[in-house]
Amino acid sequence: MEEVIFENLRCHPPPRNAPILPPRRVQSERLHIDGDILSYIVNDEDKVGVYIAADPLTQDRNYYEVEILDSGLQGTIAIGLGPSRYPLDCQPGWNVDSIGYHADDGRLYKSCGIGRPFGSKCLTGDRIGCGIKFDQTDVSGVRPLVKVFFTRNGDEIGTVVVPWPHGGLFPIVGLHSEGEELELHLDSHFQHDEVILMTVDNIDDEWSRLHQIRLNGCIMEYTGRGKKLIDVGLAQARSPLDPTYHYFELEIVDPGENCSIAIGLARRDYPKHRYPGWNIGSIAYHADDGKVFVGSGVGEPFGPQCHKA
């Protein structure tokens, strides 16, 4: 018989004549939500803005992450897990049956308002994730214990054991200062280093990341909204340049409205909402103005503007 992950991790599905329950809904307070973009709403009470996902993590969807688009005034952004009825004015990790990694101090909070050193502080452009290692669940006690892990920019920071509450553990995100904004990715997948090394050898897929880019053979097409500064489309190759393959080029088939096309090099964990060349660890030539950008949003004259070939 089919089995699903639910309250006690493993239970049988309901009988066919069971009543149909209404779908769960996202819960949030003091946040502006625009698609996957969450922004903090300043309030007179100075309360935390909280987002609770509609569904708990499961074996099939055991990980999620956020990308910090703007760390705001204080960078008080936190991600973690907790029950569905978690208070909508508390950072994840502050209350019972919850766990949270806080970007402003790099501390881990577990059912308590006092955190312990855990990882690095996180800033604009960083990606932080949270997941559960369901295959390492301990069911020997009264309540199952699961191993929750956190990541920063694709690298695992550490693991902590957490009791499995009634109803499961739901992704929870907290923001708490003016200007804070992030992008939420509930459908992310975390791959350990061993898996990554295996996929590198897959020559059928030359691209490790395609964000707001549609790939059709050798043709790339921008699919984003193009309304805000963060609406950047990014394609990053799976393998770095080396002495054998040390050069690449592209041909502009259609420049679009502004020919906002750039080509360059960047570190593997480069923020997907930033043009190459804008952030540290990257360099790029921008077709619209002919400038070269080296780890900065200010470019220097370099070559001609580029248009349709």
RONU-783752 format. One line per field, with one value per residue (C-alpha): x negated, y negated, z; residue number from 1; residue in three letters. Coordinates in nm, 3 decimals, always signed. Example, Ala and Ser with C-alpha at 12.3 -4.5 7.8 and 13.67 -1.06 7.14 Angstrom:
! RONU-783752
px <- c(-1.230, -1.367)
py <- c(+0.450, +0.106)
pz <- c(+0.780, +0.714)
nr <- c(1, 2)
rest <- c(ala, ser)
This chain:
! RONU-783752
px <- c(+0.000, -0.114, -0.263, -0.318, -0.518, -0.284, -0.235, -0.435, -0.657, -0.497, -0.123, +0.130, +0.332, +0.694, +0.975, +1.144, +1.459, +1.270, +1.388, +1.191, +1.008, +0.957, +0.605, +0.361, +0.284, -0.028, -0.033, -0.207, -0.206, -0.384, -0.525, -0.462, -0.451, -0.503, -0.529, -0.838, -0.966, -0.912, -0.966, -0.941, -0.665, -0.770, -0.513, -0.463, -0.487, -0.827, -0.708, -0.872, -0.737, -0.680, -0.602, -0.487, -0.462, -0.140, -0.295, -0.553, -0.876, -0.849, -1.082, -1.007, -1.044, -1.289, -1.470, -1.412, -1.625, -1.609, -1.830, -1.885, -1.809, -1.856, -1.973, -1.810, -1.916, -2.005, -1.999, -1.768, -1.658, -1.608, -1.500, -1.402, -1.127, -0.839, -0.477, -0.197, -0.055, -0.379, -0.333, -0.335, -0.543, -0.841, -1.156, -1.197, -1.380, -1.248, -0.947, -0.899, -0.931, -1.112, -1.463, -1.615, -1.940, -1.972, -2.159, -2.244, -2.456, -2.510, -2.361, -2.133, -1.817, -1.639, -1.312, -1.474, -1.540, -1.911, -2.118, -2.451, -2.735, -2.666, -2.767, -2.868, -2.668, -2.481, -2.450, -2.291, -2.347, -2.388, -2.172, -2.073, -1.883, -1.720, -1.631, -1.565, -1.762, -1.460, -1.672, -1.842, -1.523, -1.530, -1.193, -1.308, -1.163, -0.818, -0.854, -1.050, -1.372, -1.483, -1.812, -1.770, -2.056, -2.132, -2.333, -2.499, -2.576, -2.546, -2.765, -2.624, -2.692, -2.581, -2.309, -2.093, -1.846, -1.488, -1.170, -0.905, -0.593, -0.232, -0.154, -0.513, -0.778, -0.690, -0.932, -0.931, -1.099, -1.135, -1.233, -1.265, -1.416, -1.343, -1.450, -1.488, -1.389, -1.446, -1.341, -1.190, -1.255, -1.036, -1.113, -1.492, -1.699, -2.020, -2.290, -2.578, -2.927, -2.929, -2.618, -2.755, -3.072, -2.863, -2.650, -2.955, -3.035, -2.694, -2.779, -2.409, -2.373, -2.636, -2.460, -2.453, -2.207, -1.949, -1.753, -1.480, -1.644, -1.486, -1.729, -1.647, -1.950, -2.219, -1.964, -1.908, -1.601, -1.525, -1.193, -1.187, -0.965, -1.233, -1.067, -1.301, -1.676, -1.658, -1.484, -1.811, -1.835, -2.150, -2.302, -2.608, -2.808, -2.860, -3.239, -3.496, -3.739, -4.068, -4.388, -4.210, -3.878, -3.979, -3.743, -3.376, -3.163, -2.804, -2.617, -2.338, -2.044, -1.795, -1.904, -1.553, -1.452, -1.781, -2.040, -2.094, -2.325, -2.651, -2.920, -3.186, -3.319, -3.206, -3.241, -3.018, -2.782, -2.732, -2.392, -2.147, -1.979, -2.298, -2.461, -2.808, -3.062, -2.842, -2.946, -3.281, -3.423, -3.311, -3.410, -3.197, -3.164, -2.822, -2.680, -2.447, -2.716, -3.045, -3.181, -3.368, -3.253, -3.490, -3.316, -3.133, -2.814, -3.023, -3.182, -3.477, -3.483, -3.623, -3.483, -3.203, -2.836, -2.704, -2.381, -2.233, -2.496)
py <- c(+0.000, -0.352, -0.545, -0.916, -1.138, -1.306, -1.353, -1.055, -1.051, -0.737, -0.671, -0.515, -0.739, -0.816, -0.587, -0.668, -0.800, -1.036, -1.399, -1.631, -1.887, -2.241, -2.307, -2.468, -2.835, -3.042, -3.242, -3.577, -3.903, -4.235, -4.120, -4.234, -3.927, -3.964, -3.617, -3.467, -3.805, -3.882, -4.236, -4.360, -4.609, -4.858, -4.882, -5.099, -4.800, -4.701, -4.342, -4.070, -3.993, -3.618, -3.381, -3.021, -2.796, -2.614, -2.267, -2.098, -1.950, -1.588, -1.321, -1.439, -1.809, -1.812, -2.142, -2.508, -2.819, -3.196, -3.447, -3.777, -4.051, -4.332, -4.291, -4.622, -4.829, -4.544, -4.221, -4.057, -3.782, -3.427, -3.096, -2.771, -2.525, -2.504, -2.394, -2.535, -2.730, -2.912, -3.273, -3.527, -3.776, -3.560, -3.475, -3.103, -2.935, -3.160, -2.944, -2.580, -2.312, -2.549, -2.592, -2.892, -3.021, -3.400, -3.598, -3.901, -3.713, -3.368, -3.200, -2.900, -2.935, -2.622, -2.675, -2.964, -3.336, -3.283, -3.151, -2.974, -3.026, -2.822, -2.982, -3.304, -3.622, -3.658, -3.965, -4.078, -3.817, -3.524, -3.213, -3.030, -2.705, -2.462, -2.097, -1.765, -1.440, -1.211, -0.901, -0.958, -0.983, -0.834, -0.677, -0.496, -0.749, -0.884, -1.150, -1.098, -1.298, -1.439, -1.592, -1.948, -2.098, -2.451, -2.574, -2.896, -2.955, -2.585, -2.457, -2.273, -2.458, -2.199, -1.968, -1.971, -1.714, -1.841, -1.669, -1.610, -1.804, -1.708, -1.806, -1.831, -2.099, -2.393, -2.638, -2.964, -3.290, -3.604, -3.964, -4.248, -4.571, -4.830, -4.747, -4.372, -4.172, -3.815, -3.563, -3.237, -2.905, -2.633, -2.390, -2.396, -2.079, -2.044, -1.819, -1.697, -1.720, -1.356, -1.410, -1.729, -1.553, -1.292, -1.545, -1.741, -1.450, -1.469, -1.624, -1.648, -1.943, -2.216, -2.464, -2.445, -2.735, -2.892, -3.171, -3.341, -3.197, -2.958, -2.728, -2.591, -2.413, -2.682, -2.967, -3.146, -3.364, -3.595, -3.508, -3.752, -4.053, -4.314, -4.567, -4.586, -4.592, -4.238, -4.096, -3.968, -3.651, -3.451, -3.146, -2.992, -2.707, -2.390, -2.383, -2.664, -2.770, -2.579, -2.562, -2.343, -2.528, -2.887, -3.089, -3.126, -3.369, -3.446, -3.592, -3.843, -3.720, -3.975, -4.267, -4.319, -4.666, -4.775, -4.509, -4.453, -4.160, -4.087, -3.821, -3.740, -3.518, -3.470, -3.248, -2.943, -3.084, -3.417, -3.580, -3.507, -3.848, -4.039, -4.099, -3.948, -4.212, -4.386, -4.181, -4.081, -3.772, -3.856, -4.048, -4.119, -4.317, -4.480, -4.511, -4.804, -5.056, -4.887, -4.908, -4.649, -4.586, -4.432, -4.348, -4.679, -4.840, -5.116, -5.026, -5.165, -5.239, -4.934, -4.866, -4.946, -4.898, -4.573, -4.513, -4.250, -4.067)
pz <- c(+0.000, -0.068, +0.223, +0.280, +0.514, +0.763, +1.136, +1.259, +0.949, +0.809, +0.797, +0.564, +0.330, +0.436, +0.317, -0.011, +0.159, +0.390, +0.380, +0.153, +0.362, +0.232, +0.101, +0.340, +0.289, +0.325, +0.649, +0.673, +0.864, +0.798, +0.465, +0.110, -0.115, -0.490, -0.636, -0.470, -0.345, +0.025, +0.157, +0.515, +0.599, +0.864, +1.146, +1.455, +1.688, +1.540, +1.512, +1.308, +0.962, +0.931, +0.644, +0.698, +0.393, +0.316, +0.332, +0.555, +0.424, +0.307, +0.174, -0.180, -0.097, +0.190, +0.132, +0.056, +0.038, +0.012, -0.165, +0.015, -0.238, +0.015, +0.375, +0.469, +0.770, +1.005, +0.805, +1.060, +0.822, +0.947, +0.798, +0.963, +1.041, +1.284, +1.333, +1.118, +1.413, +1.481, +1.609, +1.327, +1.527, +1.624, +1.432, +1.356, +1.643, +1.917, +2.011, +2.106, +1.837, +1.599, +1.466, +1.289, +1.138, +1.169, +0.905, +1.120, +1.375, +1.217, +1.523, +1.552, +1.759, +1.882, +2.071, +2.257, +2.225, +2.291, +2.002, +1.981, +1.729, +1.417, +1.088, +0.914, +0.895, +0.566, +0.345, +0.020, -0.252, -0.013, -0.043, +0.276, +0.285, +0.528, +0.489, +0.662, +0.629, +0.647, +0.584, +0.922, +1.128, +1.480, +1.571, +1.885, +2.128, +2.208, +1.939, +1.617, +1.588, +1.253, +1.147, +1.019, +0.817, +0.698, +0.400, +0.290, -0.078, -0.158, +0.126, +0.426, +0.752, +1.005, +1.134, +1.447, +1.583, +1.622, +1.751, +1.485, +1.596, +1.532, +1.174, +1.055, +1.014, +0.789, +0.624, +0.821, +0.719, +0.930, +0.843, +1.090, +0.956, +0.692, +0.338, +0.387, +0.080, -0.031, -0.292, -0.167, -0.340, -0.192, -0.476, -0.437, -0.423, -0.226, -0.366, -0.155, -0.301, -0.411, -0.622, -0.773, -0.881, -1.059, -1.244, -1.363, -1.593, -1.760, -2.100, -2.190, -1.952, -1.990, -1.764, -1.386, -1.347, -1.573, -1.405, -1.610, -1.920, -2.170, -2.348, -2.693, -2.829, -2.855, -2.834, -2.503, -2.450, -2.159, -1.988, -1.695, -1.636, -1.700, -1.469, -1.170, -1.119, -0.979, -1.288, -1.430, -1.635, -1.562, -1.731, -1.567, -1.716, -1.519, -1.569, -1.527, -1.795, -1.797, -2.009, -2.262, -2.281, -2.209, -2.432, -2.516, -2.716, -2.801, -3.098, -3.037, -3.243, -3.106, -2.883, -2.743, -2.627, -2.469, -2.557, -2.183, -2.251, -2.069, -2.097, -1.844, -1.567, -1.207, -0.903, -0.881, -0.615, -0.793, -0.712, -0.990, -0.961, -1.045, -1.382, -1.412, -1.318, -1.062, -0.758, -0.613, -0.776, -1.129, -1.443, -1.749, -2.071, -2.111, -2.460, -2.398, -2.300, -2.402, -2.049, -1.845, -1.488, -1.233, -0.907, -0.903, -1.028, -1.188, -1.520, -1.715, -2.090, -2.265, -2.611, -2.856, -2.785, -2.930, -3.116, -3.344, -3.546)
nr <- c(1, 2, 3, 4, 5, 6, 7, 8, 9, 10, 11, 12, 13, 14, 15, 16, 17, 18, 19, 20, 21, 22, 23, 24, 25, 26, 27, 28, 29, 30, 31, 32, 33, 34, 35, 36, 37, 38, 39, 40, 41, 42, 43, 44, 45, 46, 47, 48, 49, 50, 51, 52, 53, 54, 55, 56, 57, 58, 59, 60, 61, 62, 63, 64, 65, 66, 67, 68, 69, 70, 71, 72, 73, 74, 75, 76, 77, 78, 79, 80, 81, 82, 83, 84, 85, 86, 87, 88, 89, 90, 91, 92, 93, 94, 95, 96, 97, 98, 99, 100, 101, 102, 103, 104, 105, 106, 107, 108, 109, 110, 111, 112, 113, 114, 115, 116, 117, 118, 119, 120, 121, 122, 123, 124, 125, 126, 127, 128, 129, 130, 131, 132, 133, 134, 135, 136, 137, 138, 139, 140, 141, 142, 143, 144, 145, 146, 147, 148, 149, 150, 151, 152, 153, 154, 155, 156, 157, 158, 159, 160, 161, 162, 163, 164, 165, 166, 167, 168, 169, 170, 171, 172, 173, 174, 175, 176, 177, 178, 179, 180, 181, 182, 183, 184, 185, 186, 187, 188, 189, 190, 191, 192, 193, 194, 195, 196, 197, 198, 199, 200, 201, 202, 203, 204, 205, 206, 207, 208, 209, 210, 211, 212, 213, 214, 215, 216, 217, 218, 219, 220, 221, 222, 223, 224, 225, 226, 227, 228, 229, 230, 231, 232, 233, 234, 235, 236, 237, 238, 239, 240, 241, 242, 243, 244, 245, 246, 247, 248, 249, 250, 251, 252, 253, 254, 255, 256, 257, 258, 259, 260, 261, 262, 263, 264, 265, 266, 267, 268, 269, 270, 271, 272, 273, 274, 275, 276, 277, 278, 279, 280, 281, 282, 283, 284, 285, 286, 287, 288, 289, 290, 291, 292, 293, 294, 295, 296, 297, 298, 299, 300, 301, 302, 303, 304, 305, 306, 307, 308, 309)
rest <- c(met, glu, glu, val, ile, phe, glu, asn, leu, arg, cys, his, pro, pro, pro, arg, asn, ala, pro, ile, leu, pro, pro, arg, arg, val, gln, ser, glu, arg, leu, his, ile, asp, gly, asp, ile, leu, ser, tyr, ile, val, asn, asp, glu, asp, lys, val, gly, val, tyr, ile, ala, ala, asp, pro, leu, thr, gln, asp, arg, asn, tyr, tyr, glu, val, glu, ile, leu, asp, ser, gly, leu, gln, gly, thr, ile, ala, ile, gly, leu, gly, pro, ser, arg, tyr, pro, leu, asp, cys, gln, pro, gly, trp, asn, val, asp, ser, ile, gly, tyr, his, ala, asp, asp, gly, arg, leu, tyr, lys, ser, cys, gly, ile, gly, arg, pro, phe, gly, ser, lys, cys, leu, thr, gly, asp, arg, ile, gly, cys, gly, ile, lys, phe, asp, gln, thr, asp, val, ser, gly, val, arg, pro, leu, val, lys, val, phe, phe, thr, arg, asn, gly, asp, glu, ile, gly, thr, val, val, val, pro, trp, pro, his, gly, gly, leu, phe, pro, ile, val, gly, leu, his, ser, glu, gly, glu, glu, leu, glu, leu, his, leu, asp, ser, his, phe, gln, his, asp, glu, val, ile, leu, met, thr, val, asp, asn, ile, asp, asp, glu, trp, ser, arg, leu, his, gln, ile, arg, leu, asn, gly, cys, ile, met, glu, tyr, thr, gly, arg, gly, lys, lys, leu, ile, asp, val, gly, leu, ala, gln, ala, arg, ser, pro, leu, asp, pro, thr, tyr, his, tyr, phe, glu, leu, glu, ile, val, asp, pro, gly, glu, asn, cys, ser, ile, ala, ile, gly, leu, ala, arg, arg, asp, tyr, pro, lys, his, arg, tyr, pro, gly, trp, asn, ile, gly, ser, ile, ala, tyr, his, ala, asp, asp, gly, lys, val, phe, val, gly, ser, gly, val, gly, glu, pro, phe, gly, pro, gln, cys, his, lys, ala)
